[in-house]
Amino acid sequence: MTTYRIIPPTLVAALLLAGCSTLPPTNAQLDQARSDYQAAQNDARAATLAGGEMKQAGEALAKANDAWTRREEPSEVDHLAYLARQRVAIARETVQQKTADQGVANAAASRDKLRLALRTNEADAAQQQAQAAQRKAEASQRDSEAALRQSESLRQAANSAQVRNGELEAQLADLNAKKTDRGMVITLGDVLFDTNQSRLKAGGVHSVEKLAGFLEQYPKRKALIEGFTDNVGSESSNQALSDRRAAAVRTALVDHGIGRERLATNGYGEAYPVSSNDSQGGRQLNRRVEIILSDDDGHLIPR
């Protein structure tokens, strides 16, 4: 097995700091990426079981650090830090997968050894005493069955991560979630609200019910609810409407049993349009509520 030399995040940061007299303000996403990388590196298994993946994670983290020290846009630093964290997650998953695979292999070897011992014991017992041989055979059979059960348990554990990922992707697809640099985003369009009102229509309520079901199944995930409008009307009225619509979605989720502490809201009024306000279709796309889902650790990327 090839062993890769993993780059310590402190060394990566030190090399980058050497050429800079002053640094930009700290970046929460980058700090988390460094912390994740250090935690993965502290796992003694990482160097041997996921050396290549850890090397890629270290290189991705170095790029994010470099962008930070060069004072690039926070969004670019966030994006690079997000990629570094994903690389770390892949390395961790690789460690878990290979650990499980080794367990399966060890269990298989133990099973084979037990079967060989069974045959040897039967041959020896046949020469000495048939009854003693039978007792030994029964004991060996129990051990063999236990080893087989252990092997099956380890195999199921090795596949469980893949199964969970598949289920998660299917549920997100049902919610029409789209992957962005900030995470998975679910959009509730203007047609799901009464005109110029914040009350959800039946279609919007149904979407919220599905979202609540998802959040119940993944209790560590949080949601950031953001409201937007087109540029028709005054800026203050649009701001107020976007606030109310975001709050209405949060209230609906709370009514479905989701803890208020897991939900945050922001209203942006006319800001951040996704289409031109010069046409009716474009304005309708801009009148929306977006729900950004956190990762499994509850981390959300601010706008």
Backbone as a ProteinNet text record, in pm:
[ID]
protein_1_A
[PRIMARY]
MTTYRIIPPTLVAALLLAGCSTLPPTNAQLDQARSDYQAAQNDARAATLAGGEMKQAGEALAKANDAWTRREEPSEVDHLAYLARQRVAIARETVQQKTADQGVANAAASRDKLRLALRTNEADAAQQQAQAAQRKAEASQRDSEAALRQSESLRQAANSAQVRNGELEAQLADLNAKKTDRGMVITLGDVLFDTNQSRLKAGGVHSVEKLAGFLEQYPKRKALIEGFTDNVGSESSNQALSDRRAAAVRTALVDHGIGRERLATNGYGEAYPVSSNDSQGGRQLNRRVEIILSDDDGHLIPR
[TERTIARY]
84.6	0	87.8	61	139.2	98.9	199.6	173.7	210.4	115.8	138.8	177.4	260.9	296.3	191.1	119.1	9	64.2	20.4	69.1	-5.8	63.7	-6.9	-65.7	-189.5	-250.8	-174.4	-109.7	-31.2	87.7	147.9	261.6	216.3	99.4	45.4	23.8	-39.2	-65.9	63.4	163.9	289.2	363.4	364.1	432.2	367.3	234.9	164.8	183.7	190.1	205.6	343.9	443.9	580.7	596.3	516.8	530	435.6	364.4	263.7	286.7	294.4	312.8	183.1	74	-58.4	-153.3	-254.9	-350.9	-490.6	-578.2	-717.5	-786.6	-905.7	-978.6	-999.3	-1023	-1044.3	-1169	-1170.2	-1281.2	-1335	-1462.1	-1520	-1517.7	-1550.5	-1553.2	-1412.6	-1312.7	-1174.5	-1127.7	-1162.8	-1125.9	-1184.6	-1309.3	-1372	-1302.4	-1262.9	-1191.9	-1060	-989.1	-863.1	-890.3	-994.7	-1027.9	-1064.2	-1144.4	-1183.8	-1061.2	-970.3	-850.2	-763.6	-748.6	-667.1	-728.9	-861.1	-928.5	-907.6	-917.4	-895.5	-750.6	-657.6	-515.8	-480.6	-553.2	-527.4	-565.6	-644.2	-681	-561	-502.2	-380.8	-402.7	-526.9	-553.8	-547.7	-558.1	-572.3	-452	-331.4	-211.7	-200.7	-243.2	-228.8	-352.4	-469.2	-591.9	-643.9	-609.4	-661.4	-552.6	-430.8	-320.5	-342	-387.1	-410.3	-518.3	-626.7	-736.9	-695.1	-615.9	-568.6	-472	-393.4	-302.4	-383.3	-490.1	-575.5	-644.4	-685.8	-749.3	-650.1	-524.3	-422.3	-395.3	-393.8	-370.9	-487.5	-611.2	-729	-729.1	-688.1	-680.9	-574.1	-462.6	-357	-406.3	-487.2	-543.1	-633.1	-715.4	-804.8	-723.2	-618.7	-532	-464.2	-421	-353.2	-447.6	-572.4	-672	-698.7	-699.5	-724.1	-610.7	-487	-373.2	-357.9	-406.6	-401	-518.5	-602	-716.7	-817	-835.9	-937.7	-1076.3	-1177.7	-1314.4	-1352.8	-1424.7	-1466.9	-1544.5	-1624.7	-1701.4	-1608.8	-1497.3	-1402.2	-1332	-1294.3	-1232	-1330	-1457.5	-1560.2	-1571.7	-1572.2	-1587.7	-1469.6	-1347.8	-1229.6	-1227	-1266.7	-1271.5	-1376.6	-1490.4	-1595.1	-1541.6	-1466.2	-1409	-1309.2	-1230.4	-1135.2	-1208.4	-1317.5	-1394.3	-1454.1	-1497.4	-1550.2	-1440.9	-1318.9	-1206.3	-1177.9	-1185.7	-1164.2	-1273.6	-1397.2	-1508.2	-1486.9	-1436.4	-1408.5	-1300.5	-1196.6	-1089.1	-1142.9	-1228.8	-1285	-1370	-1450.5	-1535.6	-1450.5	-1339.5	-1248.8	-1191	-1151.8	-1099.3	-1203.3	-1326.8	-1433.1	-1459.6	-1460.6	-1488.9	-1379.7	-1254.1	-1144.3	-1131.3	-1163.8	-1163.7	-1267.4	-1384.8	-1489.3	-1447.9	-1384.4	-1337.7	-1234.4	-1144.2	-1044.4	-1111.3	-1214.4	-1287	-1352.3	-1409	-1469.9	-1364.4	-1247.4	-1140.5	-1091.6	-1075.3	-1029.1	-1130.7	-1258.6	-1362.2	-1363.4	-1341.5	-1337.3	-1219.8	-1103	-986.2	-1011.7	-1077.2	-1109.7	-1205.5	-1300.8	-1395.9	-1326.3	-1234.8	-1161.6	-1076.5	-1013.6	-930.7	-1014.2	-1134.8	-1222.7	-1268.9	-1296.6	-1338.3	-1225.8	-1101.1	-987.6	-970.1	-986.8	-974.8	-1082.5	-1200.5	-1309.8	-1273.4	-1219.3	-1182.7	-1070.6	-971.7	-860.8	-909	-995.7	-1047.9	-1128.9	-1203.8	-1284.6	-1196.1	-1084.6	-994.3	-925.2	-878.5	-811	-907.3	-1029.8	-1127.7	-1171.6	-1172.1	-1212.7	-1116.2	-990.9	-891.1	-898.8	-946.8	-947	-1084.3	-1180.3	-1311.3	-1418.5	-1516.1	-1619.2	-1702.3	-1731.2	-1814.5	-1742.6	-1610.9	-1534.8	-1526.9	-1511	-1504.1	-1634.2	-1747.3	-1876.3	-1890.8	-1847.6	-1856.2	-1769.1	-1649.1	-1559.6	-1617.5	-1679.1	-1737.9	-1850.9	-1932.2	-2043.5	-1992.4	-1889.9	-1833.2	-1773.1	-1702.5	-1642.6	-1748.9	-1858.7	-1967.3	-2028.7	-2042.9	-2096.4	-2003.3	-1873.9	-1777	-1781.6	-1796.5	-1802.9	-1925.1	-2037.5	-2160	-2146.2	-2081.4	-2059.9	-1971.3	-1867.9	-1779.1	-1853.5	-1943.5	-2022.2	-2116.3	-2176.4	-2263.5	-2185.3	-2064.7	-1980.2	-1942.5	-1911.1	-1875.7	-1991.1	-2112.5	-2229.8	-2257	-2237.9	-2258.9	-2161.5	-2036.2	-1935.8	-1964.5	-2012.7	-2046	-2160.3	-2260.7	-2372.3	-2327.9	-2235.4	-2184.3	-2109.2	-2034.9	-1958.3	-2050.1	-2169.1	-2261.9	-2359.9	-2368.2	-2470.9	-2451	-2323.9	-2297.2	-2347	-2322.7	-2368.2	-2520.2	-2584.5	-2731.4	-2787.2	-2727.2	-2775.2	-2759.4	-2647.4	-2626.2	-2730.8	-2763.9	-2864.8	-3001.1	-3036.9	-3166	-3170.7	-3060.4	-3055.2	-3071.4	-3002	-3012.2	-3154.5	-3221.6	-3358.8	-3453.8	-3436.6	-3524.3	-3500	-3374.7	-3345.1	-3399.9	-3395.9	-3452.3	-3603.3	-3668.2	-3812.7	-3847.6	-3755.9	-3777.3	-3732.2	-3686.8	-3633.9	-3518	-3437	-3322	-3211	-3140.1	-3028.7	-2901.6	-2791.2	-2663.8	-2599.9	-2559.6	-2492.5	-2368.1	-2291.9	-2173.7	-2209.5	-2332.6	-2377.1	-2441.7	-2454.2	-2519.5	-2641.4	-2728.7	-2849.3	-2955.6	-3016.5	-3112.8	-3247.1	-3353.5	-3490.6	-3560	-3624.5	-3687.6	-3839.7	-3907.2	-4053.1	-4087.2	-4150.9	-4180.2	-4297.2	-4313.3	-4418.6	-4557.2	-4574.4	-4707.9	-4753.8	-4665.9	-4703.8	-4751.9	-4757.2	-4809.5	-4925.5	-5017.1	-5117.2	-5048	-5104	-5041.5	-5017.7	-4890.4	-4847.4	-4877.7	-4895	-4923.8	-4817.7	-4813.6	-4715.9	-4778.6	-4909.9	-4975.4	-4949.2	-4904.5	-4875.2	-5004.4	-5002.3	-5114.8	-5096	-5190.9	-5188.7	-5059.5	-5014.8	-4891.5	-4771.7	-4765.9	-4656.9	-4660.9	-4779.5	-4793.6	-4744.2	-4776.6	-4731.8	-4579.7	-4516.7	-4370.7	-4309.4	-4368.9	-4318.1	-4333.3	-4443.3	-4463.8	-4354	-4318.8	-4210.5	-4077.9	-4052.8	-3929.6	-3924.9	-4038.1	-4043.2	-4013.3	-4065.8	-4036.5	-3888.6	-3825.7	-3681.5	-3604.4	-3638.5	-3567.3	-3590.6	-3706.2	-3731	-3640	-3616.4	-3533.1	-3385.1	-3346.2	-3206.2	-3199.8	-3208.8	-3223.2	-3101.4	-2985.3	-2866.4	-2859.2	-2943.5	-2941.5	-3025.5	-2980.8	-3053	-3094	-3173.6	-3220.9	-3215.8	-3169.3	-3171.1	-3274.2	-3376.8	-3489.4	-3473.3	-3465.4	-3440.9	-3552.9	-3608.1	-3715.5	-3665.5	-3724.4	-3684.6	-3809.7	-3801	-3909.7	-3853	-3944.1	-3898.7	-3883.1	-3865	-3841.8	-3967.2	-4084.6	-4209.7	-4250.8	-4287.9	-4324.9	-4206.6	-4232.5	-4126.2	-4029.6	-3908.7	-3806.3	-3846.6	-3908	-3947.2	-4058.2	-4156	-4264.2	-4212.6	-4119.7	-4062.1	-3980.2	-3907.1	-3829.1	-3922.3	-4029.5	-4123.9	-4188.6	-4225.4	-4288.9	-4193.3	-4065.7	-3968.6	-3948.4	-3948.3	-3936.1	-4054.3	-4173.8	-4294.4	-4301.2	-4263.5	-4270.1	-4168.5	-4049.9	-3951.2	-4001.6	-4059.9	-4112.7	-4230.1	-4312.1	-4426.3	-4380.1	-4273	-4220.2	-4166	-4094.7	-4043	-4157.8	-4261.8	-4375.6	-4440.1	-4453.6	-4513.5	-4429.1	-4296.7	-4208.2	-4218.3	-4223.6	-4238	-4369.6	-4474.3	-4604.8	-4600.6	-4504.5	-4489.5	-4385.8	-4350.1	-4265.9	-4117.4	-4073.7	-3931.5	-3893.8	-3788.9	-3747.1	-3708.9	-3758.1	-3730	-3580.6	-3504.4	-3361.1	-3286.1	-3350.8	-3287.4	-3316.8	-3397	-3443.2	-3404	-3343.3	-3309.3	-3372	-3404.5	-3467.4	-3394.7	-3401.3	-3351.2	-3440.1	-3473.3	-3543.9	-3451.8	-3446.6	-3355.1	-3428.1	-3559.7	-3633.5	-3597.2	-3556.6	-3527.1	-3386.5	-3304.3	-3164.1	-3154.5	-3041.1	-3006.5	-3109.9	-3146.6	-3240.3	-3174.1	-3255.1	-3204.3	-3238.6	-3315.7	-3352.4	-3375.6	-3390.3	-3412.3	-3552.8	-3564.8	-3695.7	-3763.8	-3705.6	-3762.3	-3879.9	-3903.8	-4015.2	-4098.3	-4223.7	-4311.5	-4257.5	-4205.9	-4150.5	-4029.9	-3943	-3826.1	-3864.5	-3962.4	-4005.5	-4065.5	-4138.4	-4197.8	-4089.9	-3980.8	-3871.1	-3804.4	-3799.7	-3734.2	-3818.4	-3949.9	-4038.1	-4035.5	-3955.2	-3931.1	-3886.5	-3888.6	-3827.8	-3730.9	-3607.8	-3506.7	-3475.7	-3468.8	-3432.3	-3297.7	-3196	-3062	-3046.2	-3012.1	-2995.6	-2850.1	-2829.1	-2693.4	-2637.1	-2509.2	-2451.1	-2492.6	-2439.7	-2478.9	-2437.5	-2341.4	-2296.5	-2369.1	-2468.8	-2544.9	-2479.9	-2377.5	-2307.9	-2379.3	-2402.9	-2465	-2366.7	-2367.1	-2279.4	-2359.7	-2322.8	-2398.3	-2380.7	-2479	-2473	-2365.5
-120	0	124.5	221	344.7	439.8	496.3	593	731.5	823.7	961.6	1047.5	1143.9	1239.4	1349.1	1357.9	1454.1	1588.4	1694.8	1829.8	1882.6	1912	1968.9	2103.7	2132.2	2261.5	2377.7	2356	2465.5	2500.3	2396.2	2422.3	2493.6	2452	2519.4	2666.6	2694.7	2835	2910.7	2845.1	2913.4	2952.2	2863.1	2892.1	3010	3015.5	3125.9	3256.4	3246.1	3366.5	3428.3	3344.4	3392.5	3507.7	3511.1	3616.6	3731.9	3735.5	3840.6	3908.6	4040.4	4113.5	4131.5	4142.5	4156.9	4060	4021.2	3923	3981.8	3931	3973.5	3920.3	3968.9	3918	3767.3	3705.5	3561	3526.5	3405	3354.8	3229.3	3233.1	3123.7	2992.6	2998.6	2876.5	2816	2904.1	2856.2	2799.8	2867.5	2815.7	2677	2657.5	2526.2	2421.5	2462.1	2368	2324.7	2421.4	2386.6	2292.1	2321.6	2237.1	2095.9	2086.4	1954.7	1876	1946.3	1879.5	1830.3	1914.3	1874.5	1754.6	1755	1642.9	1513.8	1522.1	1402.9	1357.3	1452.1	1418.8	1353.7	1389.3	1331.1	1183.7	1137.5	996	918.4	832.1	760.7	676.2	641.1	556.2	633.1	765.7	845.4	831	830.4	829	701.7	587.4	460.4	423.2	458.7	416.8	520.4	647.6	752.6	856.4	809.3	901.9	989.8	929.7	1007.6	1111.7	1070.6	1163.8	1276.9	1242.3	1346.3	1441.6	1389.9	1476.5	1576.5	1526.8	1615.8	1718.6	1674.6	1767.4	1875.1	1835	1932.1	2032.1	1983.9	2074.3	2171.7	2120.2	2206.8	2311.8	2270.4	2365.7	2470.6	2428.3	2523.9	2629.9	2587.7	2683.7	2784.9	2734.9	2824.5	2921.8	2871.5	2958.2	3064.1	3019.2	3111.7	3223.4	3185.2	3285	3383.1	3332	3417.5	3517.9	3469	3559.8	3659.3	3624.3	3717	3814.3	3804	3893.5	3881.8	3761.1	3743.1	3759.1	3765	3787.3	3680.3	3719.2	3620	3503.9	3533.9	3425.5	3322.6	3367.5	3273.7	3191.6	3260.4	3188.4	3086	3127.1	3034.1	2913	2939.6	2829.8	2732.2	2785.6	2699.3	2625.3	2693.7	2627.4	2516.4	2542.4	2439.6	2316.1	2339.8	2228	2151.2	2223.7	2158.1	2070.9	2123.2	2044.1	1919	1931.9	1814.8	1710.5	1756.8	1663.9	1593	1668.3	1607.6	1503.9	1538.1	1443.9	1315.5	1330.6	1212.2	1127.2	1191.8	1118.6	1043	1109.5	1042.3	922.7	941.7	831.6	716.6	749.6	645.9	566.6	637.3	568	471.6	519.9	434.8	314.6	339.3	231.9	125.3	170.6	74.4	2.2	72.5	5.6	-106.2	-76.1	-178.3	-293.2	-259.3	-364.4	-454.3	-393.2	-473.9	-565	-511.7	-593.8	-713.2	-688.5	-799	-903.4	-855.1	-947.6	-1027	-958.9	-1029	-1132.2	-1094.1	-1188.7	-1311.6	-1289.5	-1402.2	-1493.8	-1432.7	-1514.1	-1592.7	-1527.8	-1595.9	-1711.3	-1687.4	-1793.6	-1912.5	-1883.9	-1993.1	-2070.2	-1994.7	-2059.3	-2150	-2100	-2180.8	-2307.5	-2293.6	-2411.4	-2514.9	-2467.4	-2557.9	-2628	-2547.5	-2605.8	-2711.2	-2687.3	-2782.9	-2916.6	-2909.2	-3034.2	-3107.6	-3030.1	-3091.9	-3156.4	-3085	-3138.5	-3266.1	-3266.1	-3385.1	-3506.9	-3480.9	-3592.4	-3645.3	-3553.9	-3595.7	-3666.1	-3610.5	-3667.5	-3806.4	-3829.4	-3960.9	-4068.8	-4032.3	-4129.7	-4149	-4056.8	-4063.9	-4099.3	-4013.1	-4037.4	-3966.7	-4039.5	-3985.4	-3879.6	-3902.7	-3807.2	-3673.8	-3678.3	-3555.2	-3478.6	-3555.1	-3491	-3417.8	-3475.3	-3412.5	-3279.9	-3280.5	-3157.3	-3046.2	-3085.7	-2986.3	-2933	-3024.4	-2982.4	-2882.5	-2908	-2816.5	-2679.9	-2678.2	-2551.3	-2473.4	-2546.7	-2480.2	-2427	-2502	-2457.6	-2327.5	-2317.1	-2193.3	-2075.5	-2102.6	-1995.9	-1953.7	-2052.6	-2022.8	-1940	-1974.4	-1898.4	-1755.2	-1738.3	-1604.2	-1522.4	-1588	-1518.1	-1477.2	-1564.4	-1531.5	-1413.7	-1413.9	-1302.7	-1172	-1180.4	-1061.9	-1011.8	-1105.3	-1068.1	-998	-1049	-988.2	-849.9	-837.2	-707.7	-603.8	-643.6	-550.6	-513.4	-609.9	-582	-482.3	-498.9	-405.9	-266.2	-261.8	-132.4	-61.8	-142	-83.6	-25.2	-83.3	-35.9	69.4	83.7	172.8	318.1	361.3	500.3	527	432.3	449	451.9	367.3	363.6	495.9	547.5	674.2	788.9	789	893.7	886.2	762.9	746.4	795	764.1	809	960.7	1020	1165.7	1232.4	1180	1237.7	1226.7	1114	1095.6	1195.5	1218.3	1312.4	1455.6	1490.5	1625.2	1645.5	1539.9	1549.8	1570.1	1505.4	1521.4	1664.2	1729.9	1868.8	1968.4	1918	2002.7	2089.5	2031.7	2105.3	2109.5	2221.2	2239.3	2265.6	2207.4	2223.8	2355.6	2435.8	2562.7	2569.5	2678.3	2696.1	2709	2748.7	2764.6	2638.1	2535.3	2412.2	2385.1	2294.2	2260.2	2368.4	2416.7	2526.7	2481.3	2505.6	2476.7	2611.3	2627	2754.6	2739.9	2828.8	2839.6	2961.9	2939	3048.1	3134.6	3246.8	3343.2	3281.1	3183.4	3124.9	3046.4	3019.2	2945.9	3038.7	3170	3267.6	3343.2	3394.2	3485.7	3612.4	3675.4	3792.9	3902.6	3946	4052	4019.8	3891.5	3850.2	3750	3724.1	3630.1	3496	3481	3355.7	3250.8	3132.7	3024.3	2966.1	2938.5	2869	2718.3	2640.1	2495.1	2431.7	2473.7	2417.1	2448.6	2568.9	2607	2528	2506.9	2428.2	2285.8	2230	2093.7	2087.1	2186.7	2189.4	2199.8	2282.4	2297.3	2166.6	2095.2	1966.4	1867.7	1863.4	1774	1816.5	1947.7	1997.2	1963.1	1976.9	1943.6	1795.5	1710.7	1568.7	1539.8	1611.6	1594.2	1637.6	1753.9	1804.3	1716	1652.8	1559.5	1437.7	1392.1	1274.3	1304.1	1431.2	1469.5	1582.2	1545.9	1646.3	1735.6	1699.7	1783.3	1894.3	1886.6	1988	2109.6	2226.8	2350.8	2410.9	2516.4	2579.5	2731.2	2798.6	2944.1	2983.3	3059.6	3093.4	3238.8	3262.9	3396.2	3437.7	3558.1	3608.8	3715	3717.5	3812.2	3861	3980.3	4034	4087.4	4133.7	4205.1	4354	4438.6	4579.9	4665.4	4599.7	4674.2	4717.8	4844.3	4896.1	4960.5	5012.8	5082.6	4983.2	5031.1	4945.6	4899.1	4987.7	4951.5	4846.5	4860.3	4761.7	4626.9	4627.7	4501.6	4435	4516	4460.2	4394	4463.4	4410.4	4282	4278.9	4159.1	4041.3	4065.3	3955.2	3903.9	3993	3951.4	3864.1	3908.6	3835.9	3698.1	3689.7	3559.2	3460.9	3507.8	3420.4	3375.3	3468.1	3435.1	3338.1	3351.2	3261.1	3118	3099.9	2965	2908.7	2992	2944.3	2904.7	2986.5	2955.5	2823.6	2801.8	2677.1	2557.7	2569.9	2460.4	2435.4	2542.1	2527	2457.5	2493.6	2429.6	2280.6	2239.3	2097.3	2029.4	2093.7	2027.8	2053.5	2144.5	2173.8	2282.4	2259	2353.8	2488.9	2595.8	2730.6	2759.6	2696	2722.7	2667.9	2582.6	2527.6	2612.7	2717.9	2794.8	2941.4	2997	3139.3	3202.3	3331.5	3399.2	3529.8	3566.4	3695.5	3742.2	3868.9	3926.4	4020.8	4008	4089.6	4181.7	4180.5	4271.1	4251.1	4360.4	4356.9	4305.2	4284.9	4246.2	4102.9	4075.2	3941.9	3884.5	3957.6	3900.3	3784.7	3687.7	3574.6	3590.8	3694.7	3719.4	3870.2	3912.7	4054.6	4096	4213	4266.4	4339.7	4329.7	4399.6	4325.7	4202	4125.1	4066	4031	3973.5	3839.5	3757.8	3628.6	3643.8	3740.8	3763.6	3810.3	3900.3	3949.1	3836.9	3746.7	3635.4	3544.6	3522	3440.9	3508.3	3640	3711.9	3712	3695.8	3689.8	3546.1	3521.3	3384	3379.5	3258.1	3229.4	3112.8	3130.3	3025.5	2969.4	2835	2767.9	2699.7	2745	2687.1	2585.9	2460.5	2354.1	2346.8	2326.1	2313.4	2175.1	2153.4	2021.2	1937.2	1813.9	1724.9	1777	1869	1925.4	2055	2093.5	2214.7	2342.7	2334.1	2454.9	2517	2646.8	2723.5	2829.3	2852.7	2952.9	3080.7	3190	3315.1	3375.6	3458.2	3520.9	3630.3
0	0	0	-90.4	-99.8	11.9	79.6	187.7	141.2	145.4	103.8	223.9	197.8	303.7	306.1	418.9	432.8	478	412.2	444.7	565.6	676.9	793	757.1	798.7	764.5	823.5	940.3	999.5	913.6	851.3	763.6	637.6	585.8	466.6	495.2	610.4	645.2	668	732.3	762.9	636.4	537.6	412.1	342.3	349.7	284.1	359.6	493.1	573.9	559.9	522.4	515.8	418.8	312.7	212.3	232.9	344.7	363.5	497.8	495.2	619.7	694	619.2	682.2	617.1	690.7	640.9	640.8	552.6	554.6	679.1	709.7	826.9	815.6	928	928.2	848	798	717	785.2	827.6	905.2	827.6	698.4	618	606.7	589.3	578.4	712.1	822.3	954.1	976	931.9	948.7	862.7	741.2	653.7	717.5	776.9	845.6	961.8	1038.3	1153	1107.3	1001.7	949.6	903.9	834.9	784.4	900.3	1003.6	1118.5	1189.3	1203.5	1269.1	1191.7	1057.6	975.3	985.2	987.6	994.2	1128.1	1232.5	1363.9	1370.9	1275.8	1269.3	1213.9	1295.1	1254.7	1130.2	1102.9	986.4	855.4	861.7	739.6	646.9	702.1	618.4	535.9	592.8	522.3	441.3	492.7	424.7	325	343.5	254.7	226.7	204.6	181.4	60	-49.7	-171.4	-153	-87	-64.8	29.6	132.8	224.5	153.8	61.8	-14.3	-96.9	-162.3	-240.2	-150.5	-30.2	63.5	106.5	131.5	169.4	59.1	-65.8	-178	-194.6	-176.6	-186.9	-76.3	43.8	154.4	128.8	68.8	36.8	-61.8	-159.8	-255.4	-184.1	-90.8	-17.4	69	134.2	214.6	127.3	8.6	-81.7	-126.7	-158.2	-198.4	-84.9	35.7	153.2	171.7	161.8	182.9	68.6	-51	-163.3	-161.3	-57.5	-39.5	-154.8	-202.9	-305.7	-243.7	-327.6	-280.6	-178.4	-70.1	29.5	-32.7	-136.4	-199.7	-263.5	-322.1	-382.3	-273.9	-164.2	-53.6	3.7	20.7	70.8	-20.5	-152.5	-248.3	-238.1	-234.4	-225.9	-92.5	14.8	145.5	145.4	77.9	66.9	-7.1	-115.7	-189.5	-102.4	-22.7	66.1	168.4	222.4	319.7	255.1	131.4	61.1	41.2	9.6	-5.1	127.5	237.5	368.7	396.3	361	382.7	303.1	179.7	97.4	164	216.4	283.3	404	481.8	598.6	558.4	455.7	408.8	357.4	290.4	242.1	358.1	466.6	584.4	639.3	652.2	706	615.4	483.9	389.3	395	392.5	391.9	526.5	634.1	764.2	766.2	711.8	705.2	614.9	501	409.4	476.5	553.3	624.8	726.8	790.8	886	819.6	700.3	625	588.9	542.3	503.3	623.9	737.5	857.8	904.5	894.5	934.9	844.5	714	620.3	652.2	683.8	718.2	846.2	943	1068	1043.3	952.6	919.6	856.4	762.9	697.6	797.7	890.7	991.6	1080.2	1114.4	1197.7	1126.1	998.3	921	913.1	896	890.9	1025.5	1133.5	1266.7	1288.8	1235.8	1249.8	1185.5	1063.8	994.9	1069.4	1119.1	1192.6	1321.1	1392.3	1518.1	1495.1	1386.3	1356.4	1327.6	1255.1	1222.7	1348.5	1434.5	1558.3	1652.7	1662	1754.2	1711.1	1579.3	1528.9	1576.4	1598.1	1643.1	1794	1866.4	2011.8	2067.6	2042.1	2102.6	2021.4	1972.5	1884.9	1957.1	2083.7	2155.8	2175.8	2206.8	2225.5	2094.5	1985.3	1854.7	1822.6	1862	1834.5	1910.4	2038.6	2118.2	2057.7	2014.8	1954.9	1823.8	1747.7	1620.6	1643	1744.6	1773.3	1817.8	1901.8	1947	1830.2	1742.4	1626.5	1531.9	1520.9	1434.8	1486.3	1619.3	1676.4	1649.4	1663.7	1635.9	1489.6	1401.2	1258.2	1224	1284.5	1258.9	1311.6	1426.8	1481.1	1387.9	1333	1239.7	1113.8	1066.6	948.3	975.8	1094.8	1130.3	1138.9	1195.1	1204.2	1065.5	976	839.4	769.7	789.5	727.3	785.6	917.1	981.9	929.1	912.6	860.9	715.8	638.9	498.6	489.9	576.5	577.5	620.9	717.5	761.4	649.3	569.6	459.6	352.8	337.9	234.8	285.6	417.9	473.5	432.2	426.5	387.3	245.8	155.7	18.1	9.6	89.6	90.3	142.3	251.3	307.3	207.3	136.2	36.7	-74.6	-115.2	-219.6	-174.9	-49.2	2.7	12	56.9	69.6	-66.9	-169.3	-303.2	-357	-329.2	-377.3	-311.4	-181.1	-111	-158.3	-180.6	-228.9	-370.1	-451	-586	-579.3	-482.7	-466.8	-425.7	-356.9	-315.4	-422.4	-537.8	-646.1	-597.4	-509.7	-456.5	-562.1	-564.5	-656.5	-577	-623.4	-555	-596.2	-498.1	-522.3	-434	-449.8	-366	-218.9	-190.4	-51.5	3.6	-78.5	-37.4	-123.8	-77	-151	-126.5	-237	-229.2	-286.1	-210.4	-252.9	-275.4	-392.5	-426.8	-427.1	-352.8	-356.8	-440.6	-554.7	-645.7	-601.4	-669.4	-635.9	-647.2	-737.5	-758	-635.6	-540.9	-421	-308.9	-337.7	-242.9	-307.8	-225.9	-278.4	-327.6	-428.5	-489.6	-386.7	-381	-289.5	-143.5	-112.6	23.9	69.3	199.2	253.7	291.6	271.5	307.1	199.2	241.9	147.9	91.5	-39.4	-102.3	-83.4	-133.5	-110.5	-161.8	-279.5	-334	-247.5	-193.6	-105.1	23.8	79.2	202.1	178.7	62	31.5	24.9	-36.6	-44	95	180.7	317.5	394.3	372.2	440	402.4	274.2	231.6	292.6	299.7	359.2	507.7	576.6	719	740.7	652.6	663	647.4	554.5	533.9	658.9	715.4	833	955.4	964.5	1074.2	1063.2	940.5	919.8	940.1	920	936.3	1041	1171	1276.9	1296.9	1242.1	1258.8	1153.7	1052.6	947.7	987.8	944.6	967.3	833	837.8	714.2	729.1	623.9	616.1	510.8	552	464.9	422.3	289.8	237.2	141.9	163.9	79.7	-17.4	-140.4	-244	-318.6	-381.2	-462.1	-593	-681.7	-800.9	-764.7	-865.1	-836.1	-850.5	-863.3	-873.1	-732.6	-717.8	-587.2	-518	-399.4	-326	-265	-240.3	-182	-42.7	34.2	171.2	171.7	81.3	77.3	29.9	-64.7	-112.5	-3.2	74.2	185	286.5	319.1	418.1	367.7	237.5	182.6	185.9	149.7	151.3	292.8	391.5	531.3	572.3	535.8	577.1	513.2	384.7	318.3	377.7	408	471.7	609	683.7	815.8	805.7	700	682.9	662	585.9	563.8	694.6	770.2	899.6	992.1	997.6	1084.1	1043.3	912.2	864.2	904.5	897.1	937.6	1087.5	1166.5	1311.5	1343.8	1270.4	1291.2	1260.4	1178	1144.6	1233.7	1345.1	1444.4	1433.1	1345.1	1332.2	1433.8	1510.7	1613.6	1554.8	1617.6	1568.7	1567.4	1660.5	1667.4	1545.1	1467.7	1346.9	1223.7	1238.8	1124.3	1139.9	1037.1	1034.9	910.7	917.2	804	772.7	644.3	597.8	483.1	480.6	367.1	292.1	159.6	79.9	-17.8	-14.9	-102.1	-248.1	-315.1	-458.3	-488.1	-386.2	-407.4	-461.5	-522.6	-572.4	-670.3	-774.7	-872.4	-948.2	-986.9	-1065.6	-1213.4	-1246.2	-1384.5	-1400.6	-1524.5	-1550.4	-1507.7	-1449.4	-1410.7	-1526.3	-1645.3	-1761	-1824.5	-1782.7	-1839.3	-1726.4	-1759.9	-1658.7	-1609.3	-1703.3	-1664.5	-1573.9	-1604.9	-1521.1	-1382.5	-1374.1	-1242.8	-1159.5	-1225.9	-1151.3	-1093.9	-1168.3	-1116.4	-997.2	-997.7	-887.8	-761.3	-774.7	-657.4	-604.4	-502.5	-460.7	-314	-259.3	-129.8	-149.9	-105.7	-118.1	20.4	28.4	153.3	132.3	204.4	193.7	306.4	270.5	369.3	414.1	542.4	594.9	561.9	595.7	583	703.5	712.5	821.4	958.1	963.1	1089.9	1125.2	1046.1	1074.6	1028.7	943.2	897.7	778.9	785.8	678.1	628.5	497.7	439.3	420.6	487.9	473.9	335.3	295.8	165.2	167.2
[MASK]
+++++++++++++++++++++++++++++++++++++++++++++++++++++++++++++++++++++++++++++++++++++++++++++++++++++++++++++++++++++++++++++++++++++++++++++++++++++++++++++++++++++++++++++++++++++++++++++++++++++++++++++++++++++++++++++++++++++++++++++++++++++++++++++++++++++++++++++++++++++++++++++++++++++++++++++++

